[in-house]
């Protein structure tokens, strides 16, 4: 079925772009941010609460934590793999169509997950459908749409607000998932989460449009030819600054996926009540709102590479302190709060650096490639968490690896040169 069946979404896109980027209607900026942040809240919130169902899935299927972790790990990888392609499609034929299909796939994948009884079935539902859909309606597409539709001077704060939306989704969805599980059981709870994703569909009409018009305007103003997708990717991959940024973001993915998938298991291994796991995930989401908004404000005032180095270093120190501390509910929640401040606050400076180096005309695709690196790290974070625990009965070695990777990520961001690159296209 062709995506062009959603042709109404493309009408009058040039006038919409002009009105929204000019900022002649103040409320339109906030409507854009509400649509993008709300969509991210729902897709991220549902995905990040999946770890709460890991134990129930294991009990129901008897597949073992390692096998189920493989499905979650595949989801991390597939979420990243879809984003460069979803970004390229959104950049060219429209954001609204991509978001519509993505939300639909997340809903279907989440709804059918309790019906799966094999590892392949879980990989299909969690990994292929839900994660792939979340990638299509995920940060690369949503951040690029927000950057395109708001005035340039508000872009840093806009990405922070959209990113905070994902954090709020995690904060809100974890208690909802716990409450639904207590009321109707884990299987029905997961299916209700899938149904709730329909709330994101109105965002399709707000975020519709693409970056072709802006790319043509920028090219005409600079006297150059707009880069096509292949040229933009080639320019980015040959740039060492882009590679350093992607390498650091790979480490971010390892850390985020490990926590999202296995933090409830870490809580259980510490001998703490299961509800502490849900509240720990909620604390990560709540304090990530603070971190995301603060980072969205900070990217316009300090060097973005320095902010990234600080965030990665803070993670490593926090994990080390956690390992040396007594494992009490208060310590666990404080640790989750500190992790929340740094959890996804890496996104505003990362997308900001990509936009600063390469402009906005191919931003969804180029940030999608950086997100792919993030999710390669996420694959190993989700998989190694389950594999190491199954082999050793402890998560300690994963924490040790995480500390070393955080130190490396802090260092690799320091050589990045923040500057706009001259775009060159073949005629």
Helices and strands as residue ranges (DSSP letters): G 3-10, H 13-22, H 26-48, G 50-53, H 54-61, H 65-93, H 95-112, G 113-115, H 119-122, I 123-130, H 131-136, H 139-149, G 152-154, H 155-184, H 186-196, G 197-200, H 203-206, H 212-222, H 229-237, H 240-269, H 274-298, H 304-324, H 329-343, H 346-358, H 363-392, H 396-414
